[in-house]
Amino acid sequence: MNDYGSDKKSAQQAKSDAQKIAFAPMMFQAARALRNLGILDALESNKDNGMSIEQVAEHCKLPVHGTKVLLEAGISLEIVFVKDGKFFITKTGWFILKDKLTRVNMDFTHDVNYLGFFNLEESVKNEKPEGLKIFGDWDTIYEALSKLPENVQESWFRFDHYYSDVAFPEVLPVVFEKNPKKILDVGGNTGKFSINCCEYNENVKVTILDLPGQLTKAEKNIREKDFESRIDCIPVNLLDSSIPFPTGYDAVWMSQFLDCFSQKDIIHLLTRGKNALTEDGSLYILETYWDKQQHDAAMYSLHATSLYFVCLANGCSQMYHSNDMRKLVEKVGMYVEKAIDNIGISHSLFVCKPKK
């Protein structure tokens, strides 16, 4: 692993940053309240002239005191600034209000993770997603998804789909370079990639492997697109390494999938994926590797997502370093024939072939 980060701050700056970390959960909720209560929207609508505390409170139909406290917190958050007694929205505030990526990430943090993260230390010690118990008694979040509260499901799927949806148009031409006739979509979730494949190529047939609860949503989406004759769904516990994948596929697809498993489980999944291929087939891995990001904010987001995997998802996986995945591919007797970085927002695509 290369060197990352440094320790070049002054002691004063380091102490200041430590306080931001100490109060981060409270200030996160303040930022969310500024967004959800309409305060940032009010300031955006009056960005030229600004607004007094009283004007904001009246506009949003909120008590003056609570409005005042939130706006003052917004100064430290650098979401708002004050000039001549009037509050104005900052560029950061605009992104909190308007940017889809920021909204998706905030809602995922609040609805899916926030309460469960009280159990992070316990999760690390036990190698189990102890935070998941706030929703019920499950071993992993994937078993629970179809039974979680509706707002939690919505925030989870928006987070999951936002990143992959942007990447799919870029990777489809790569997947179809060799005109595959049969594709195995491992961990196909709600069927979005499989449906995209059928829309992209009128001859391809796809098989989705996933948990029964996930396939219920996939089958509904497939029916709505009238692709029942071209997309099959096979319910399977992907963690049961004794169950082989069906064989005879020109392409095996794993999108935002392997990060959901431990390295030990990934070896089993890649082995079964390799065995599912035809002689000249390829296995495709689409992932977000934290070392391949162009911006610090992206790396920060992926490290935070790794904490979600530890605390709520399954207790044993993460957003991997690209070298971790390369080593696992090699362990199962494959090699990365082609690697394409900077796909969509943050993805990399590995095209893998069995060693001869």
Secondary structure, 3 states (H helix, E strand, C coil): CCCCCCCCCCHHHHHHHHHHHHCHHHHHHHHHHHHHCCHHHHHHHCCCCCECHHHHHHHHCCCHHHHHHHHHHHHHCCCEEEECCEEEECHHHHHHHHCHHHHHHHHHHHHHHCCHHHHHHHHHHHCCCHHHHHCCCCCCHHHHHHHCCHHHHHHHHHHHHHHHHHHHHHHHHHHCCCCCCEEEEECCCCCHHHHHHHHHCCCCEEEEEECHHHHHHHHHHHHHCCCCCCEEEEECCCCCCCCCCCCCEEEEEEECCHHHCCHHHHHHHHHHHHHCEEEEEEEEEEECCHHHCCCHHHHHHHHHHHHHHHHHHCCCCCCCCHHHHHHHHHHCCEEEEEEEEEECCCEEEEEEEECC
